[in-house]
Amino acid sequence: MGQNITANDYPLSSKRPDLVSSATGKRLDEITLDKFMDGSIDFKDIQIRPETLEYQAQIAESAGRPHISVNLRRAAELTRVPDARILEIYGALRPGRSTKEELLAISAELETTYNATICSTFVREAACVYAERGQLKQ
């Protein structure tokens, strides 16, 4: 990325539109409701890029919002995970739905398959907390 983004660049859409494009490369000015309605663009054309989320994380950090920056970086990681798999993982993370081993396998998958280290750590921590609280599947 190579950009140093701060709170002074917020909102990106007006102050740094050159940095904002969709996952398919469409610029913000190319994305309109009319184009969506007439089929010129579809859902893939409005998906956010992980780089945009990283820029937003940098803005949050520079504004003294470290928790928001971590959440944005976690979201950036999830852009690499297929939607269907995210929903499966979400279900598996509900208390009582998974064993500790199943959650640790999901953690490993996130790290090795999707390079989602923040999300992997989150799932691993959930496995430990669920074990402590007796909320794992028996």
DRENDOTOR-68494 format. One record per atom (N, C-alpha, C): x, y, z. Coordinates in steps of 0.001 Angstrom, whole numbers, plus 524288, in hexadecimal, padded with zeros to 5 digits. Each point is the difference from the previous one (the first is absolute). Layout:
REM DRENDOTOR-68494
XYZ...
***
This chain:
REM DRENDOTOR-68494
803367FB5B800007FCCA804A5800008035E804DF800008039480065803A3803A48044D7FFF07FDC0805518014D7FB278003A801AA7FD8F804FD801498003E800E6805DF80094804EF8018D7FFAE8016F805817FB1280345800957FBE97FD84801C27FAE28027D800507FEFE80192805AA7FDE4804AD800BF7FED1801E3805467FA60801F9800297FE72801AC8049F7FABC80221800B57FF13804AF7FC7480427802A07FE557FF6B804717FC6E7FDFC7FE4E7FAA68007A7FB007FEBE7FE287FDFA7FAFE7FA567FE2F8002F7FD898007F8048C7FAA07FE3D800A97FC328044A7FE8A7FBE07FECF7FD2B7FE9D7FAFF7FDAA802EF7FF157FADB801A07FB3A7FF44802F17FEA47FB467FCF9801377FB0D7FAE77FF3B8002E7FCD4800B47FB498005F8057E7FDCA800C7803E0803588007B805507FDF08059C8020A800208030B7FE67803D98054E8021380068804157FCC97FD207FF187FAF37FF4C803B57FCA07FD467FD2D7FC0B7FC7D7FC7C801D67FCA37FD1E7FC4A7FCB8803897FCC07FC7A804BD801DF7FF17803C27FD0A7FCDC801797FAD28028A7FF2C7FF8B8051B8015B7FB3A802D47FB777FC2C800757FB5F801AF7FE8E7FB5D7FCD4800E47FDF67FDC97FAE37FFEB7FACE7FFCB7FD817FD507FB997FDDC7FAE0802057FC9C7FDAB7FCE47FD907FB16801A2803BD7FB737FF257FE537FB6D801AA8032F7FB4A7FF518010E7FED97FA457FC83801C77FC89800CC7FF247FA63802AD804977FD5E80175803FF8031B802DA8046F7FDD97FCAD804A57FE727FAEA7FFC4800EF7FCA8804787FEB28010C80477803D280071804B37FDC680095804B7803317FAB6801848024B8002180314804267FB238019D802817FC49802BD7FC3C802228033F7FC947FC95802D97FC667FD907FC737FBDE801DC7FB2F7FF997FDC27FC3F7FC557FBB17FCB8802797FF4680092805087FC267FCDE802D27FB5A80375801577FBA17FEEE7FD6A7FB38802F9801047FB727FC398008C7FBEC801CA8028D7FB4D7FCD6800907FDA27FECB7FAA880008803DB7FC797FDE07FF1E7FAC3802E67FB9C7FD33805347FFEB8006C803097FBE27FD747FEEC7FAB38027B7FF1A800078050C7FEB77FB178029B7FAA87FE1D7FE317FC4D8038F7FFB67FAAA7FE987FE787FFB77FE2D7FA588032E8024A7FC8F7FFC07FE507FA88803967FB5D7FECE802C07FE10804028033F7FB607FF598057E801107FE0A80175804FB7FF6E8054E8014B7FE3A804217FE7B804047FE7180006804F1803777FE3B8042C7FCF27FC2C80361802D87FC93802997FD6E7FC518037D802B57FFF68054C7FE927FC3380340801F37FFDE8055A805F37FFF4800358028D7FD177FC9B805BD7FFC380014802648055C7FEF97FD3F803507FD22801FB805387FECA7FF94803C8804977FD417FE78804197FF978038B804788029C7FDC7804E2802857FB7E7FF83802CD7FDCE80476804E5803388011E8011380098805028046F8032D801A88051D7FCFB7FF6580421802D77FEF38053A7FDA67FF9E802867FFF980564803447FC2580110802B17FFF68050D80370804CB800C280218802197FBD080342804B38006C7FCDF8049F802117FB23800767FE5D7FCBB8044B801E37FF057FF75805D87FF197FB3A801B57FF407FF1D8059680504801268030A804787FEC37FDB9804FC8014B80285800A3805EF800727FE9A802D87FBEF80043805B98004F7FC7E80202804687FB4B7FDCB800617FC698019E80428802527FEA48055B802B37FB918005E8028F7FE82804E680440803F38016F802F3801BA7FC228040C803EA801007FD9780518801EC7FB95801747FDBA7FD41804B7801B87FE537FF61805AD7FDBA7FB878013E7FE3F7FF08805628049180038803CE804617FDAD7FE8B804A48002F8035C801CC8058F800EB8004A803037FBD6801F2805598008D7FC3C8036F803127FB0D7FE5C800427FC1B802E6803027FF907FDF180596803847FC63801777FFF17FDF38054D7FBCF7FBF0800FA7FE7E7FD207FBEF7FBF07FC018006F8023A7FA957FEC9803657FDEE8035B802A07FB0F7FEC57FC4F7FB557FF857FBCC7FFEA8030A7FC617FB957FFAD7FD397FFE27FABA7FEA0804897FE127FD84800427FADB803DA7FE507FBCD804E28018680083803E27FE8A7FC0F800B57FA167FFC7800037FD6780484800707FA488000A7FB3F7FD8C7FD5E7FB608020A801177FB477FDE67FD878002F800B17FA18801EB804647FE3080064800E87FA59804047FC5D7FD82804367FEFA802B2803EE7FC597FDF17FDDC7FA6E7FFEB7FCEB7FEA8803EF7FD7E7FADF800017FC3D7FFA17FB5D7FD208041E7FF027FC718000D7FB86803077FF807FAE58047E802927FFAA803377FF997FB47801A57FA5C7FF17801717FD4780432801667FA7D7FF757FB687FCD47FDF87FB5E80130801DE7FB6F7FCF17FE7A7FE74800C97FA4B801EE804137FD7E7FED1800A07FA6B8026A7FB987FCCD803DB7FD3F802268028D7FBAA7FD467FD3E7FAC8800E17FC437FFE4803917FD3E7FB2C801547FAC7800007FD137FEBA7FBBF7FD517FAF77FFD37FD437FB6A800E1803BD7FC04802B47FE157FB758014A8033B7FD967FB33802907FF697FBD67FD017FD997FB448022E803367FDDE8048A80527800487FF8A803547FE0D804367FF9A80383804CD7FF8D8050E7FF387FF51803958046D7FB137FE93803077FBCA7FEE77FD367FB217FE96802A9800927FADD802FA802DA7FC457FDC9800ED7FB13802BC8032B800EA804FE803F78033D7FF96803468012E804907FCCE802E0804207FCCD803917FE4C7FC9B802DC803A77FC997FC2E8030F7FDB17FC4C7FD447FCC87FC0E8029B8032E7FCB0803BC804B47FE8E7FE65803687FCC380346801B2802DC804EA800298052B7FFD6801AD8031C8047F7FBB2800D88040C7FB507FE737FEC07FBD28008F803DF800F67FC26804727FF3F801A5804D8801017FC818046D7FD257FAC87FF66802DD7FBC6801237FDC47FACD7FFD77FFC37FD807FAA3801CB802BF7FBFD7FFAA7FDEE7FAAB804CB7FCF47FE4F8047D800CF80287804DC7FD9B7FE388032A7FDF6804978032F7FC297FECC803D37FE31803DB804B3803997FFC38035F7FF8B803EF804C2803247FFFE8034C7FEA17FB40800527FB097FEAF803137FE497FB827FDE6802477FAEB7FAD18003B7FF787FDA5802477FB4B80152805CF7FF8C7FFB4802C18045680151805907FFE2805C8800D67FEDA803527FCC580238805988007F7FEE1801297FEBF7FA437FD0C7FC707FDBA800A57FED97FA6C7FE5A804B07FCAC7FBD28029D8018B7FE53804BA7FD3B80433804328007C8022280090804AB80431803CC800D7804947FEE87FC5D801957FB227FFAC804597FE877FC957FEAA8010A7FA497FB337FECE7FE797FE4D801037FAA080045805D67FEBA7FE1980336803838001E805A37FF138059C801EB7FF448037D7FDEF803318056C801C07FFB1802BF7FDF67FB207FF727FAFA7FEEB803077FDAB7FBBD7FD87800B97FAA67FAE07FF967FFAF7FD62800607FAEC7FF12805A17FE537FE918034F803C17FE63805537FEA5803A48043E80210804297FE83802B48039C803C4802507FD12804008035B7FC387FE02802E87FCBF8034A8035E801C37FF3E805A78047280243801538025F7FF02805197FCFC8026E8048A7FDC58048A7FF337FCEC80273804307FB267FCB2801157FD5F7FE5C7FBDD7FB527FCC58009E801647FAB38024A804637FDDC7FE66801C37FB0180214800D08005A805E58027D80426801B6800E6800D28059E7FAD680084802E77FC58802C47FDB27FAD9800BE8025D7FD4C7FABC800DE800137FC997FC137FD6E7FAE980072802D87FC9680407805248002C7FFF88030C7FCFF803D07FEB8801D6805907FF9F80517800C97FE9980218805267FA777FE61801807FC72800007FC367FAA07FE52801127FFEA7FA55801C3803207FCB87FD918003D7FA7E80180801A97FF77805B9803D38030280195801E67FFC48056E7FBE880213803D27FD88804537FEAE7FBFD80248803657FB587FC4E8006F7FE4C7FDC67FB9F7FB9F7FC55800288015D7FB4A80366804E07FE2D7FFBD801A77FB99803417FF9F80171805C8801DB804AD801597FFD0801CB805717FA6F80088801FD7FC6D8018C7FC9D7FA9B800FB8018D7FC5F7FB567FF1F802247FBC37FE187FCBD7FB5F7FF057FC35800BE7FB838018E803047FC0A7FC7A801307FBA48017F7FD3F7FAF1803147FBD88007B801767FCF87FB647FC267FB957FF217FF9B7FE417FB317FCB57FB7D7FEBF802737FB38802987FCB87FCD080257801EF7FB39802A98005C7FB787FC3B
***
